[in-house]
Amino acid sequence: MNFLAIFLGVIGPWQIGLIVVVVLLLFGGKKIPELMKGLGSGIKEFKNAAKDDQPATKKEEEKKE
């Protein structure tokens, strides 16, 4: 049986709610927006770096031909 299917079958709405409550207790309401902002900027930088890397690989392929 697929591990992912087993894992997703175990997590339900009650478990997700419990995870949210624990995160709120650990970090507090004011810290979570800062964490999400940092996560968003990290994802944005990663996408920009991946986008900048693509033309370089295409140029290398054209040189080989």
Secondary structure, 3 states (H helix, E strand, C coil): CCHHHHHHHHCCHHHHHHHHHHHHHHHCCCHHHHHHHHHHHHHHHHHHHHHHHHHHHHHHHHHHC
